[in-house]
Amino acid sequence: MPGDCLVCKLQWTAQSQNPSSAGNVQRPKQTEAAVRIARKRLKAMTAQSNTTTTSSRHASPHLGFVALAYVVLKIASVFPVSAFGSKPPWFPALSAPVPEVVAYFSTHALPVLVCAFLQVGAAIPFGIFAASAASRLHFLGANAAGTYIALFGGVMAAINEFSSGAIISVMAQPLVGQEAALLHGLHYLSVMFGGPGFTMPFGLMMAGVSVVAGFMKLLPKWVVVLGVLLAVVGELSWLSMMLPKANFLIPLARWPGFVWLIATGFKLPKNVSRDATVAFA
């Protein structure tokens, strides 16, 4: 080591300055101070060489691609029963008369079933995104409650999305379509799970991830601000249960939420750097 050589040179210099002394003869005070300084430098050099910076990668699916999978499946589920991909009549609103609801589901079983199939499938990548995002925040050093709030909201939204699709698939069955009262009740239930039942917990997930990532500077500011604003809209969609005029809050939280979901998936870091001390034998 360079430090050892420095100490040896100083010791040899001390002995050469006092050729008549041997064995137990004391070194000059100046030489002793120089040796102590050299030893301190040697310790500092050794400590610096033992400290290394390592980069760790979070083991999880790519959040950006998972978000894209959900968005594609969800949008595709809307096409068979809406103006985007089919001719009227379309999936009835809650305000539609019962005879109209019965007539639609009795004559459009196939597109309704395709819609349900894709919606149930979309719930899976959404749940994966929620679990992976919460795990990613914890991996990056987040210990705040917002991480677990995001996990709770994301899992709940995925379950409600799945439940809404499952109920719609039941409504597509011929025998169910003949029972007006049963069909009307299932219609309300499917909209409840897929409407505020989704946007409210989705808002919790956006708030949890955005606030934690904002404080830790893990996401761009515009993604954080968008997430917080959409989270407020998502929670306000609760009002649609009592006020039909507030129904516009549901798509206002859902569709722009897709932008936040994809942006978060691609922007949230997956690597973290840590200092590690290596012990040499």
Secondary structure, DSSP 8 states (H G I E B T S, - for coil): -HHHHHHHHHHHHHHHH-TT--TT----HHHHHHHHHHHHHHHHHHHHHHEEEEEEE--S--HHHHHHHHHHHHHHHHGGGSTTTS-SS-S--TTS-HHHHHHHHHH-HHHHHHHHHHHHHHHHHHHHHHHHHHHHHHHTT--SHHHHHHHHHHHHHHHHHHHHHHHHHHHTSHHHHT-HHHHHHHHHHHHHHHTHHHHHHHHHHHHHHHHHHHHHT-S-HHHHHHHHHHHHHHHHGGGGGT-GGGGGHHHHHHHHHHHHHHHHHHHS--EEEEEEE----
